[in-house]
């Protein structure tokens, strides 16, 4: 199942990006190859010197002509331009995009590979100057390429960042195991766990790791929850008769984990407080109820789904 | 009542980790366990587990990033909107509902954006923050947890997780509508 979802995310992503790029080409969203007409005398001063900086005004009519798809009435855009003349009537130009310009300008800038500037060429035609910006194509193709590379780097950073915290908790867990505390903890919740995880021996270290993971999640201690969760998976894998295939206990545990009952939604409360909420903590109650409903139904779903023929494990091997 | 509950929970989560460390280690020492050597033995596993999840994490995050960057989400939202309108779910929280199982940072961004646009105390604001708090990034968790033990056939884990997410959305909608 994860296979298909994974494939679908990539295929749908790439196809959508292709479609949007094709649409942008057809509709000429970025006004490629349409010259900007300017008749500003400031340019002349810059030209005499061979290069210079001037403020250029892109009129409403010009903006509308370039971006007919723009929903709002286009504003006038004033931007600072750096000009380098090659000869008397040809030059290159770099426009600094002001903060209040329509979003399409920043899109062009980022598609050209810059943050807040766009580049192009300028030429004299009769009494006016024509500016032709470097055409922008395959915006979404570039976006998904960048996103893919960034995500790959980020994934490794996340995993490396986990090493320290994992080492700490697995070390502490090992002490708890050696002292016999883990077995005591597991016995404490035995009435519940024999029903939730009938395939796991009630004194197994997996039970304690699950208990610790769930408690950490409930208290919003995400950093501590992951090491316990991964430890729980390792222990569950020890009693899994088919390595490489998820056991019933693993699926039940993950259903509990991904929907975990939350006592304190720390991040959400913090964001609410930061956005000036009159009562940031109002969501504690609603979150508790919603997450409890989710956990109960997740566990129920896991228990029911494990019996379906398409998910069932072969009898002889369980 | 809510205040008391809140202060108890806040105290608990502040004390939990130091208390746990103290209790586990002192109990171990009391039981004559060589605590330092034992902890080091256990800590050695941390590296291998973290490194083992890298390929799973990379491939899952890349797929999600490609999907997000392509803007396919907008199209998906337009597609399922008629169904959610029937349920009375405000269309403004749909990006939250769809982003939450995929990406933690993505859904955090969506939540912050919703707060800014509609205000944290509006129905949409409360609903989206409740949603953020009450579900996890299912895809990320599955990739990491199954990756750690090399499980490739995940069976019913994903359907069960997504079903729980769906119930969380419905429950959040009912509860938030009840208090607002």
Interface residues (C-beta under 8 A of the other chain):
Chain A: X1 X2 X5 X6 X9 X10 X12 X13 X14 X16 X17 X20 X140 X143 X144 X146 X147 X148 X150 X151 X152 X154 X155 X156 X158 X159 X160 X162 X163 X164 X165 X166 X167 X168 X169 X170 X171 X172 X173 X174 X175 X176 X177 X178 X179 X180 X181 X215 X216 X219 X220 X221 X224 X226 X227 X229 X230 X233 X234 X236 X237 X240 X243 X244 X245 X246 X250 X251 X252 X254 X255 X257 X258 X259 X260 X262 X263 X264 X265 X266 X267 X268 X269 X271 X272 X275 X276 X277 X278 X279 X280 X281 X282 X283 X284 X285 X286 X287 X289 X290 X291 X293 X294 X295 X297 X298 X301 X302 X305 X306 X308 X311 X313
Chain B: X2 X5 X6 X9 X10 X12 X13 X16 X17 X20 X21 X24 X25 X27 X28 X30 X31 X33 X35 X38 X39 X40 X41 X42 X43 X44 X45 X46 X47 X49 X50 X51 X53 X54 X57 X58 X59 X60 X61 X62 X63 X64 X65 X66 X67 X68 X69 X70 X71 X72 X75 X108 X111 X112 X115 X116 X119 X120 X121 X125 X126 X129 X130 X131 X132 X133 X134 X135 X136 X137 X138 X139 X141 X142 X143 X144 X145 X146 X148 X149 X150 X151 X152 X153 X154 X155 X156 X157 X158 X159 X160 X161 X163 X164 X165 X167 X168 X170 X171 X172 X175 X176 X179
